[in-house]
Amino acid sequence: MNYFLQSKKKNSFKQLLQGIFNFYREPQAENIDTVVGKAVDVILKAVVTVLFVLATTGILKIVFELITNPSQFSNASFGVFDYL
């Protein structure tokens, strides 16, 4: 994940994609030779993928609702604001 921080050039979309692909190509666990290391690597990559997909779909849902039903956002009646 430190590929994003190592780049000293101006960040571009190509560099961002290369960093994401390198995350999946290279092992993220310390000892990939053992069964436990491989399991940790697979579980870590699966969790990161699920969280990324969840965040992406949530943001897309908000944008979609903002375009199709903007009256829903006329007041702060969703999320943490209900309990303040």
C-alpha positions as CSV (number, residue, x, y, z in Angstrom):
1,M,0.0,0.0,0.0
2,N,3.0,2.3,0.3
3,Y,3.2,2.6,-3.5
4,F,1.0,5.7,-3.3
5,L,3.4,7.4,-0.9
6,Q,6.6,6.5,-2.7
7,S,5.9,8.4,-5.9
8,K,7.5,11.8,-6.0
9,K,6.1,12.6,-9.5
10,K,2.7,14.1,-10.0
11,N,0.2,11.4,-9.3
12,S,-1.8,10.2,-12.2
13,F,-4.5,7.8,-12.8
14,K,-2.1,5.3,-14.3
15,Q,0.1,5.4,-11.2
16,L,-2.9,4.8,-9.0
17,L,-4.0,1.8,-11.0
18,Q,-0.4,0.4,-10.9
19,G,-0.4,0.8,-7.1
20,I,-3.7,-1.1,-6.8
21,F,-2.5,-3.9,-9.1
22,N,0.8,-4.2,-7.2
23,F,-1.2,-4.7,-4.0
24,Y,-2.8,-7.8,-5.5
25,R,0.4,-9.1,-7.3
26,E,2.8,-8.9,-4.3
27,P,2.2,-10.8,-1.1
28,Q,1.1,-8.6,1.8
29,A,1.8,-11.2,4.5
30,E,5.3,-11.6,5.9
31,N,5.8,-15.3,5.4
32,I,4.0,-16.4,2.3
33,D,5.8,-19.8,2.2
34,T,3.6,-21.3,4.9
35,V,-0.1,-22.2,4.8
36,V,-0.9,-19.7,7.5
37,G,0.9,-17.0,5.6
38,K,-1.0,-17.7,2.4
39,A,-4.3,-17.8,4.3
40,V,-3.5,-14.4,5.9
41,D,-2.6,-13.0,2.5
42,V,-5.8,-14.2,0.9
43,I,-8.0,-13.0,3.8
44,L,-6.3,-9.6,3.9
45,K,-6.8,-9.1,0.2
46,A,-10.4,-10.3,0.4
47,V,-11.2,-7.9,3.3
48,V,-9.6,-5.0,1.4
49,T,-11.6,-5.8,-1.7
50,V,-14.9,-6.1,0.1
51,L,-14.3,-2.8,1.9
52,F,-13.4,-1.1,-1.3
53,V,-16.5,-2.5,-3.1
54,L,-18.7,-1.5,-0.1
55,A,-17.3,2.1,-0.1
56,T,-17.6,2.4,-3.9
57,T,-21.2,1.2,-4.0
58,G,-22.1,3.5,-1.1
59,I,-20.7,6.6,-2.8
60,L,-22.3,5.7,-6.1
61,K,-25.7,5.2,-4.3
62,I,-25.4,8.6,-2.7
63,V,-24.6,10.2,-6.1
64,F,-27.4,8.3,-7.8
65,E,-29.9,9.4,-5.2
66,L,-28.6,13.0,-5.4
67,I,-29.3,13.0,-9.1
68,T,-32.6,11.2,-9.2
69,N,-34.1,12.3,-5.9
70,P,-32.5,15.6,-4.6
71,S,-35.4,16.3,-2.2
72,Q,-34.1,13.5,-0.1
73,F,-31.1,15.6,0.8
74,S,-33.1,18.7,1.8
75,N,-32.6,18.0,5.5
76,A,-30.0,16.1,7.5
77,S,-32.3,13.2,8.5
78,F,-30.0,10.3,7.8
79,G,-27.0,8.7,9.4
80,V,-25.4,10.1,12.6
81,F,-27.4,13.3,12.4
82,D,-30.5,11.6,13.6
83,Y,-29.0,11.1,17.1
84,L,-27.5,14.5,17.8
